[in-house]
């Protein structure tokens, strides 16, 4: 798991911030409304903070990206790899994830579909 691991939140923490039961958070993950990953060997789902706006609602493009990843047969690890791909000039620190957070989902969707 690479996608801002230091900013990944537990199910109960996300539920508290969103004002919903953790059971609903898990249901939202399963429904493709929230993105979560697991560390190797762990059973705990972790929710990267980048997918939430300042109001703790999921960013609008998160569902589109998750739906495209599901349609392309990508699991969480494969999607994580796509999101962390570098973009721009060689050596650039920017990733597809950075574009997504800035509101530009199209490069991410293209990378998923072209994988």
VEXFIZA-686788 format. One line per field, with one value per residue: x, y, z of N, C-alpha, C in turn; residue number from 1; residue in one letter. Coordinates in Angstrom, 2 decimals. Layout:
BEGIN
nc1 <- X/...;
nc2 <- Y/...;
nc3 <- Z/...;
cac1 <- X/...;
cac2 <- Y/...;
cac3 <- Z/...;
cc1 <- X/...;
cc2 <- Y/...;
cc3 <- Z/...;
pos <- NUM/...;
code <- A/...;
This chain:
BEGIN
nc1 <- 0.85/0.69/-0.53/-0.52/-0.08/0.51/-1.55/-3.86/-6.96/-8.73/-11.63/-13.48/-12.68/-13.19/-15.96/-16.70/-15.86/-17.46/-19.90/-21.38/-22.32/-19.74/-20.36/-21.85/-19.84/-18.22/-20.10/-20.34/-17.79/-17.82/-19.80/-18.54/-18.29/-16.45/-12.91/-10.62/-7.78/-5.72/-3.07/-0.36/-0.96/-2.78/-6.09/-7.52/-9.25/-8.11/-8.65/-7.71/-7.08/-7.17/-9.40/-11.54/-13.43/-13.27/-15.57/-15.91/-17.20/-17.10/-14.90/-16.18/-15.21/-14.26/-16.00/-16.35/-13.77/-13.41/-15.46/-14.59/-12.19/-13.16/-14.62/-12.50/-11.30/-9.46/-7.92/-7.62/-4.85/-3.79/-5.10/-4.02/-1.40/-1.74/-2.71/-0.45/1.34/3.81/3.57/4.03/7.11/10.24/11.29/9.55/7.68/4.97/1.92/-0.59/-2.61/-2.37/-3.40/-6.04/-6.93/-6.81/-8.99/-9.00/-9.91/-9.73/-7.10/-6.51/-8.66/-8.19/-5.73/-6.47/-8.28/-6.63/-4.82;
nc2 <- -1.17/2.09/4.50/7.29/6.26/7.14/8.81/7.35/6.18/4.53/2.36/2.90/5.48/6.94/6.60/8.04/10.66/11.10/10.91/8.58/5.12/2.68/0.30/1.17/2.55/0.43/-0.79/1.19/1.07/-1.50/-1.05/0.53/3.22/4.31/4.29/1.89/0.27/-2.53/-3.26/-5.46/-8.64/-7.77/-7.45/-5.21/-2.54/0.38/3.78/6.07/9.50/11.41/11.06/12.36/15.37/18.66/18.66/16.09/14.41/12.03/12.76/13.87/12.46/10.04/7.78/7.39/6.66/4.34/2.74/2.45/1.10/-1.28/-2.27/-2.72/-4.81/-4.41/-4.88/-3.63/-3.28/-3.13/-0.85/0.99/0.99/2.18/4.72/5.78/6.16/8.04/11.24/13.53/15.28/13.48/12.35/13.89/14.66/14.41/12.55/10.38/10.31/12.84/14.47/13.57/14.36/17.08/17.40/16.46/13.84/12.49/11.68/9.62/7.85/7.20/5.89/3.66/2.36/1.84/0.06;
nc3 <- 0.00/-0.98/-1.36/0.06/2.71/5.26/5.77/5.99/7.16/9.79/9.70/11.78/12.50/10.17/10.04/12.35/11.64/9.39/10.53/10.64/11.13/11.54/10.19/8.03/6.69/5.83/4.15/2.21/1.12/-0.02/-1.90/-3.70/-3.21/-1.53/-1.22/-0.15/1.31/2.18/4.39/3.81/5.08/6.96/8.33/8.48/6.97/5.43/4.88/2.59/3.22/1.19/-0.42/0.60/0.93/2.46/3.92/4.67/2.92/0.26/-2.46/-5.61/-7.92/-7.01/-6.97/-9.73/-10.55/-9.00/-10.04/-12.72/-12.25/-11.15/-13.35/-15.06/-13.83/-11.78/-8.66/-5.24/-4.79/-7.39/-8.34/-6.58/-7.48/-10.01/-9.27/-8.07/-10.08/-11.74/-13.31/-16.04/-16.62/-16.67/-13.54/-12.14/-9.23/-9.23/-9.20/-10.63/-8.75/-7.55/-9.57/-9.60/-7.04/-7.42/-9.00/-11.59/-13.11/-15.51/-16.65/-14.86/-15.22/-17.91/-17.68/-16.16/-17.88/-20.02/-19.09;
cac1 <- 0.00/1.53/-1.36/-0.54/-0.30/0.56/-2.80/-4.96/-7.80/-9.46/-13.08/-14.18/-12.35/-13.94/-17.35/-16.85/-15.73/-18.60/-21.11/-22.15/-21.87/-18.70/-20.98/-22.19/-18.58/-17.87/-21.06/-19.97/-16.60/-18.25/-20.63/-17.71/-18.42/-15.23/-11.71/-9.86/-6.74/-5.23/-1.64/-0.07/-1.13/-3.75/-7.51/-8.13/-9.34/-7.66/-9.25/-6.85/-7.76/-7.29/-10.68/-12.58/-13.34/-13.22/-16.83/-15.85/-17.92/-16.15/-14.74/-17.09/-14.62/-13.84/-16.87/-16.06/-12.51/-13.64/-16.28/-13.72/-11.25/-13.93/-14.90/-11.23/-10.82/-8.36/-8.16/-7.13/-3.41/-3.55/-5.53/-3.01/-0.25/-2.11/-2.79/0.88/2.19/4.32/3.12/4.82/8.50/11.00/11.71/8.51/7.08/3.51/1.33/-1.98/-3.40/-2.36/-4.34/-7.38/-7.25/-7.00/-10.25/-8.83/-9.99/-9.58/-5.87/-6.61/-9.58/-7.50/-4.70/-7.18/-8.85/-5.54/-3.89;
cac2 <- 0.00/3.25/5.68/8.13/5.36/7.87/9.54/6.40/6.22/3.30/2.36/3.59/6.90/7.51/6.66/9.14/11.92/11.24/10.90/7.37/3.89/1.98/-0.71/1.88/2.83/-0.81/-0.97/2.15/0.53/-2.62/-0.52/1.32/4.64/4.69/3.52/1.44/-0.70/-3.28/-3.53/-6.88/-9.43/-7.15/-7.58/-3.89/-1.66/1.75/4.71/7.23/10.76/12.24/10.87/13.14/16.82/19.27/18.34/14.63/13.66/11.58/13.61/13.39/11.54/8.77/6.71/7.15/5.92/3.00/2.00/2.10/0.07/-2.52/-2.74/-3.18/-5.97/-4.05/-4.95/-2.44/-3.15/-2.68/0.55/1.75/1.13/3.17/6.04/6.25/6.37/9.40/11.91/14.70/15.10/12.48/12.81/14.70/14.01/14.34/11.25/10.43/10.62/14.29/15.02/13.21/15.22/18.42/17.42/16.01/12.38/11.90/10.91/8.40/6.95/6.71/4.91/2.45/1.71/1.43/-0.81;
cac3 <- 0.00/-1.15/-1.53/1.26/3.84/6.52/5.91/5.86/8.35/10.10/9.45/12.87/12.45/9.04/10.47/13.29/10.91/8.49/11.33/10.32/11.76/10.78/9.33/6.80/6.00/5.13/3.07/1.17/0.47/-0.85/-2.99/-4.59/-2.90/-0.82/-1.56/1.01/1.04/3.35/4.44/3.68/6.29/7.87/8.01/8.64/5.82/5.69/3.92/2.38/3.50/-0.01/-1.10/1.27/0.91/3.80/4.59/4.91/1.90/-0.76/-3.64/-6.66/-8.90/-6.40/-7.46/-11.16/-10.61/-8.45/-11.00/-13.84/-11.78/-11.03/-14.72/-15.65/-13.08/-10.89/-7.23/-4.54/-4.99/-8.76/-8.41/-5.84/-8.38/-11.02/-8.63/-7.70/-11.27/-11.96/-14.53/-16.40/-17.03/-15.92/-12.23/-11.52/-8.06/-9.36/-9.48/-11.10/-7.57/-7.38/-10.54/-9.13/-5.89/-7.97/-9.73/-12.97/-13.08/-16.84/-16.81/-14.04/-15.92/-19.11/-17.26/-15.74/-19.06/-20.90/-18.36;
cc1 <- 0.89/0.74/-1.51/-0.85/-0.30/-0.70/-4.01/-5.66/-8.54/-10.95/-13.82/-13.91/-13.12/-15.42/-17.61/-16.81/-16.93/-19.92/-22.01/-21.55/-20.77/-19.23/-21.35/-20.93/-18.15/-18.82/-20.74/-18.73/-17.00/-19.06/-19.82/-17.84/-17.20/-14.11/-10.98/-8.86/-6.39/-3.72/-1.46/-0.18/-2.14/-5.17/-8.22/-8.10/-8.91/-8.12/-8.35/-7.64/-7.99/-8.66/-11.82/-12.33/-13.31/-14.49/-16.96/-16.80/-16.89/-16.09/-15.59/-16.49/-14.20/-14.69/-16.59/-14.79/-12.70/-14.47/-15.43/-12.73/-11.94/-14.20/-13.66/-10.65/-9.65/-8.77/-7.54/-5.64/-3.08/-3.98/-4.53/-1.79/-0.54/-2.10/-1.43/1.84/2.57/3.79/4.02/6.23/9.19/11.47/10.68/7.92/5.57/3.06/-0.06/-2.91/-3.48/-3.34/-5.77/-7.81/-7.50/-8.28/-10.16/-8.76/-9.66/-8.26/-5.89/-7.51/-8.94/-6.47/-5.35/-7.67/-7.77/-4.57/-3.79;
cc2 <- 1.22/4.55/6.45/7.32/6.09/8.66/8.63/6.27/4.91/3.47/3.15/5.09/7.59/7.63/7.83/10.49/12.17/11.29/9.72/6.18/3.26/0.89/-0.07/2.23/1.60/-1.08/-0.03/1.68/-0.58/-2.16/0.33/2.82/5.19/3.75/3.15/0.38/-1.42/-3.38/-5.04/-7.58/-8.88/-7.44/-6.25/-3.10/-0.27/2.64/5.93/8.54/11.60/12.14/11.69/14.64/17.35/19.01/16.85/13.84/13.21/12.56/13.02/12.35/10.19/7.61/6.38/6.32/4.50/2.14/1.54/1.01/-1.28/-3.11/-3.27/-4.38/-5.67/-4.24/-3.71/-2.22/-2.64/-1.22/1.44/2.01/2.19/4.57/6.62/6.37/7.83/9.94/13.10/14.34/14.08/13.09/13.66/13.95/13.85/12.95/11.45/10.79/12.13/14.96/14.76/14.14/16.66/18.53/16.98/14.48/11.74/11.14/9.59/7.38/6.38/5.66/3.60/1.67/1.18/0.45/-2.14;
cc3 <- 0.00/-1.06/-0.23/2.51/5.17/6.78/5.71/7.21/8.55/9.81/10.53/12.85/11.33/9.42/11.41/12.56/9.99/9.25/11.02/11.05/10.92/9.85/7.99/6.00/5.20/3.96/1.91/0.42/-0.49/-2.06/-3.97/-4.39/-2.18/-1.22/-0.28/0.56/2.33/3.26/4.34/5.04/7.28/7.40/8.04/7.34/6.26/4.54/3.75/2.50/2.24/-0.67/-0.50/1.11/2.33/4.60/4.94/4.02/0.87/-1.93/-4.78/-7.61/-8.32/-6.93/-8.92/-11.30/-10.09/-9.40/-12.19/-13.45/-11.67/-12.42/-15.40/-14.91/-12.16/-9.44/-6.57/-4.78/-6.39/-8.94/-7.70/-6.72/-9.45/-10.41/-8.32/-8.87/-11.39/-13.28/-14.80/-16.79/-16.13/-14.61/-11.50/-10.31/-8.18/-9.77/-10.05/-9.94/-7.35/-8.33/-10.10/-7.99/-6.36/-8.80/-11.17/-12.99/-14.42/-17.04/-16.02/-14.74/-17.18/-18.76/-16.83/-16.96/-20.00/-20.30/-18.99;
pos <- 1/2/3/4/5/6/7/8/9/10/11/12/13/14/15/16/17/18/19/20/21/22/23/24/25/26/27/28/29/30/31/32/33/34/35/36/37/38/39/40/41/42/43/44/45/46/47/48/49/50/51/52/53/54/55/56/57/58/59/60/61/62/63/64/65/66/67/68/69/70/71/72/73/74/75/76/77/78/79/80/81/82/83/84/85/86/87/88/89/90/91/92/93/94/95/96/97/98/99/100/101/102/103/104/105/106/107/108/109/110/111/112/113/114/115;
code <- X/X/X/X/X/X/X/X/X/X/X/X/X/X/X/X/X/X/X/X/X/X/X/X/X/X/X/X/X/X/X/X/X/X/X/X/X/X/X/X/X/X/X/X/X/X/X/X/X/X/X/X/X/X/X/X/X/X/X/X/X/X/X/X/X/X/X/X/X/X/X/X/X/X/X/X/X/X/X/X/X/X/X/X/X/X/X/X/X/X/X/X/X/X/X/X/X/X/X/X/X/X/X/X/X/X/X/X/X/X/X/X/X/X/X;
